[in-house]
Amino acid sequence: MIITSYHPFAMQITKQHVLNALDEIDRVGIPRNQRSTKFCVVFNGVHYPPKCVLKRAYKSANGKDLSSLCGGPPTNDRLAAIDVIFKPILCPTKCGNTCKVV
């Protein structure tokens, strides 16, 4: 099942869930297949792929994995709506070079 970031479960994600997701990414890294290709969330100088962030925030909020998530505006807008500090930007480095990849 593909879930857009406007799915009701995604709407339950809070700033704390996103912070938990960022902490988890810092600890375990980002799978190569989840690297960003265009946008990134920059937090404390570190680049994070928006879909990976939202997937992990969803898991923090609901205790379940998302098998698939639509990227682009739905994901980016949802993260920005949670808090402006999470607004994804067009990444000049393509994130794959700066994200912690496992």
N, C-alpha and C positions, 0 to 999 in steps of 0.2 A: 504494500500500500504506500503510495507516495503522499506525503503530507506536506502541504505548503506551510509557510511560516504563519499564515493566518488561521490555521486550524485551531479550534478552541483549546486544545491542549497546549499549543505553542503560546497562546495568550496568557497562560499561567506563569510564564517565565518572568522572574524578577531580576533586578540588578544583582542581588546576592547569588542567584543561580548562575548568572553570567560570570561573576567573579570566581565562583567555584569551578566553572568550566576552564577559565584562564589558568587557575592554579593547577588543575589536573593536566592541562596541556604543558605547562611548565615542567611538571614532574615526569610525564610519560612521553611527551613529544607528539608529533603529528604523523599519522601514517602517510606514506608517499602518495597514496591515491586520494588523500583529502587536502592536499596542498592547494592554495589559492592560485588561480590563473589570472585574475584581474583585480579584485578588490581585497582589501585587508582591513582588519580592525587593528589600530595601533593603540596599545595601552602600555604606559610606562616605557615607551621606546621600543617595545617588542611588537613584531607583526604577527597577526593571527588570521587564519582563514575563516571568514564569516560562517560558512556552512559548518565547519568543524566546531566552532564556538557554539553555534545555536544547537547543534546535535547534542553536545555535551551538557549544555545548559538545560535542554529538555530532559535529559537523563537525570540531572540533578534535581529537577522539579518534579518529575513523574516516576523516577525509578525504572524507566523503560528506554530501550534503544529505539532510535528512528532508523528504519532500514533505508529510507531515501528521503531527501529533502530538496525542494526546488531552490536553486540559488538565484542570484541576481537581486532585482528589486524586492521580491517578497522577503527574502532573508535579510537583506541590508536594511530595509525599512523597519522590520520588526526589531532588529538590534538597536537602531537609532531611536525607536519609540520607547524602548526600555530606559535608555539614558543617552543623551547626546554624546557622552564620552565613548560610546560603543559604535558610533556611526562609521560604517565602513567607507573607506576612501579608495579612489583609483590608485593602485599601488605602483609607483615608478620602478620598484625593484622586483615586481611580480611575486613577492612573498616567498617563493620557493627558495630563494637565496638567503633569506633571513629567518625563516621559521625553523623551529626545532623539529627536524624530521627524523623519524625512526625507521 
